[in-house]
Amino acid sequence: MRETILTFDLGTTGCKVCLWDSEGALLSSADHGYPIHHPKPDWAEQDPEDWWRAAVTAGRRCLAGQEPSRIAAIGLSSQREGVVPIGQDGKPLSHCIIWMDRRCREQSVRLGEEFGVSFLHHHTGVAPDPNYTACKLLWLRENQPDLLASAATFLQPRDFLYHRLTGSPATDYTLASRTMMIDLRRKKWWPEMFERVGARLDQFPPVYLSTEAPHQIAAEAAAALGIRTGIPVALGGGDRSCEGVGAGLSGNRASDSTGTAPQVSMVADRLPENLGRVPCGIHAIPGRYLFELGASTTASAMRWLRELFGLAPTEVEGLEREAAQSPPGARSLLMLPFLMGARSTRWNPDARGLILGLSLGHTRGDIARSLMEGAGYEVATCLDGLREIGITPGELVVIGGGARSDLWAQIKADILGCPVYRPRYTEAASLGAAILAATAVGLITDPEATARKWNPPVETFTPNPEATQVYRDRRQLFDDVYTALVPLFPRLQAGC
């Protein structure tokens, strides 16, 4: 009987638990959700104990009917950047301020002014944004100083789960890269930022490689899950790094993860001196760096459109069929998909969505297709951002929920003029966590080659030259429309 790997993917809305065999086959999976609390506008918090309860519930369901005695390793993946203050007794002192919380806008701006936005990006890999841990800690210093001072340690969501599983604090370089508190090139904590935000170096856990398993599951956690004690628990990484591993990112392959907050990612073995406008972090594979560019809405925008049309979730395939009846260019309809601002290389929180060219002759299929095309143009913008810093994508693998759409994959292939692949497992973060855990315990030795073997392309979408020509002209119009609206977006927000 083959050994197995148990993985936990702690997402923003729920925990997914998977059981894999040592050849990369998915044996079973289960998930369990938890709420996001919004006590004030712009605030977003979660109860870490909800994560643990979800992990146990989903874990027991996943293992029902399986053989827990065969588990050789546990691997982890999670949302990033959140702040969980832990007391001396090992318990959370408050809810986690999660990645999407925006309460620290002022602190983010101030850190950019004090250190310099370009300096912070070059030094830490990321430019100031409320996402990042440093901005959240500065908010605590200025608003809840007692909490900041009394915390024995600060953990990100994956770190909290690791602590509950093993009883030991630990983090990895992929999550450290999302704090804005690490010297990216030296791969060490940056004391000056710790001093500025009021945190101590001893309040942060030891940093390990994602392919290490420094601790084993503790007796209490093993009993809760119904598995044996002593199983090695690998660090794994942040969700985007684990996705990159599971999607087989290496060489000239880029990934497009189409979900609530979509992301274009690529991996390289060198760090450019000029990062342009591209966020960068230390990747889960040793010796690699992960470059990330994201849009604000894609799959969530399609869900919004479906609900706007009064369609049930079961009717989304019908809407896609209607969109497929619309030709490339959506019969001269253009949509800017910036329903929650523009990210990627535009970095414009004031940007908003627009449907341009509407007439009485347009159908909802035309509107749906124009949204899909607008999202595709933003993928192209992200890939151009990578090219500007000397990283050249040659193929795209689609992952995430939106990867199930044949039409969307074909539209992206036509817009980009390159092959688009759909792999066997489109939910790649859990697979990436399994590969990292298998590496940590010696079941595999080459995680990149293993990812290509375990998660090969099962469908290929090749560009249609005629459609590619249409999209070349339409994308230029898309960019021109956005540029023309840039000075108007703030006026729109201000109501004048």
Rosetta blueprint (number, residue, H / E / L):
1 M L
2 R L
3 E L
4 T E
5 I E
6 L E
7 T E
8 F E
9 D E
10 L E
11 G L
12 T L
13 T L
14 G E
15 C E
16 K E
17 V E
18 C E
19 L E
20 W E
21 D E
22 S L
23 E L
24 G L
25 A L
26 L E
27 L E
28 S E
29 S E
30 A E
31 D E
32 H E
33 G E
34 Y L
35 P L
36 I L
37 H E
38 H L
39 P L
40 K L
41 P L
42 D L
43 W L
44 A L
45 E E
46 Q E
47 D L
48 P H
49 E H
50 D H
51 W H
52 W H
53 R H
54 A H
55 A H
56 V H
57 T H
58 A H
59 G H
60 R H
61 R H
62 C H
63 L H
64 A L
65 G L
66 Q L
67 E L
68 P H
69 S H
70 R H
71 I E
72 A E
73 A E
74 I E
75 G E
76 L E
77 S E
78 S E
79 Q L
80 R L
81 E L
82 G L
83 V E
84 V E
85 P E
86 I E
87 G L
88 Q L
89 D L
90 G L
91 K L
92 P E
93 L L
94 S L
95 H L
96 C E
97 I E
98 I L
99 W L
100 M L
101 D L
102 R L
103 R L
104 C L
105 R H
106 E H
107 Q H
108 S H
109 V H
110 R H
111 L H
112 G H
113 E H
114 E H
115 F H
116 G L
117 V H
118 S H
119 F H
120 L H
121 H H
122 H H
123 H H
124 T H
125 G L
126 V L
127 A L
128 P L
129 D L
130 P L
131 N L
132 Y L
133 T H
134 A H
135 C H
136 K H
137 L H
138 L H
139 W H
140 L H
141 R H
142 E H
143 N H
144 Q L
145 P H
146 D H
147 L H
148 L H
149 A H
150 S H
151 A L
152 A L
153 T E
154 F E
155 L E
156 Q L
157 P H
158 R H
159 D H
160 F H
161 L H
162 Y H
163 H H
164 R H
165 L H
166 T H
167 G L
168 S L
169 P L
170 A L
171 T E
172 D E
173 Y H
174 T H
175 L H
176 A H
177 S L
178 R L
179 T L
180 M L
181 M L
182 I E
183 D E
184 L L
185 R L
186 R L
187 K L
188 K E
189 W E
190 W L
191 P H
192 E H
193 M H
194 F H
195 E H
196 R H
197 V H
198 G L
199 A L
200 R L
201 L H
202 D H
203 Q H
204 F L
205 P L
206 P L
207 V E
208 Y E
209 L L
210 S L
211 T L
212 E L
213 A L
214 P L
215 H E
216 Q E
217 I L
218 A L
219 A H
220 E H
221 A H
222 A H
223 A H
224 A H
225 L H
226 G L
227 I L
228 R L
229 T L
230 G L
231 I L
232 P E
233 V E
234 A L
235 L L
236 G L
237 G E
238 G E
239 D H
240 R H
241 S H
242 C H
243 E H
244 G H
245 V H
246 G H
247 A L
248 G L
249 L L
250 S L
251 G L
252 N L
253 R E
254 A E
255 S E
256 D E
257 S E
258 T L
259 G L
260 T L
261 A L
262 P L
263 Q E
264 V E
265 S E
266 M E
267 V E
268 A E
269 D L
270 R L
271 L L
272 P L
273 E L
274 N L
275 L L
276 G L
277 R L
278 V L
279 P L
280 C E
281 G E
282 I E
283 H L
284 A L
285 I L
286 P L
287 G L
288 R L
289 Y E
290 L E
291 F E
292 E E
293 L E
294 G E
295 A L
296 S L
297 T L
298 T L
299 A H
300 S H
301 A H
302 M H
303 R H
304 W H
305 L H
306 R H
307 E H
308 L H
309 F L
310 G L
311 L L
312 A L
313 P H
314 T H
315 E H
316 V H
317 E H
318 G H
319 L H
320 E H
321 R H
322 E H
323 A H
324 A H
325 Q H
326 S L
327 P L
328 P L
329 G L
330 A L
331 R L
332 S L
333 L L
334 L E
335 M E
336 L E
337 P L
338 F L
339 L L
340 M L
341 G L
342 A E
343 R L
344 S L
345 T L
346 R L
347 W L
348 N E
349 P L
350 D L
351 A L
352 R L
353 G L
354 L E
355 I E
356 L E
357 G L
358 L L
359 S L
360 L L
361 G L
362 H L
363 T L
364 R H
365 G H
366 D H
367 I H
368 A H
369 R H
370 S H
371 L H
372 M H
373 E H
374 G H
375 A H
376 G H
377 Y H
378 E H
379 V H
380 A H
381 T H
382 C H
383 L H
384 D H
385 G H
386 L H
387 R H
388 E H
389 I L
390 G L
391 I L
392 T L
393 P L
394 G L
395 E E
396 L E
397 V E
398 V E
399 I E
400 G L
401 G H
402 G H
403 A H
404 R H
405 S L
406 D H
407 L H
408 W H
409 A H
410 Q H
411 I H
412 K H
413 A H
414 D H
415 I H
416 L H
417 G L
418 C L
419 P L
420 V E
421 Y E
422 R E
423 P E
424 R L
425 Y L
426 T L
427 E L
428 A H
429 A H
430 S H
431 L H
432 G H
433 A H
434 A H
435 I H
436 L H
437 A H
438 A H
439 T H
440 A H
441 V L
442 G L
443 L L
444 I L
445 T L
446 D L
447 P H
448 E H
449 A H
450 T H
451 A H
452 R H
453 K H
454 W H
455 N L
456 P L
457 P E
458 V E
459 E E
460 T E
461 F E
462 T L
463 P L
464 N L
465 P H
466 E H
467 A H
468 T H
469 Q H
470 V H
471 Y H
472 R H
473 D H
474 R H
475 R H
476 Q H
477 L H
478 F H
479 D H
480 D H
481 V H
482 Y H
483 T H
484 A H
485 L H
486 V L
487 P L
488 L L
489 F H
490 P H
491 R H
492 L H
493 Q H
494 A H
495 G L
496 C L
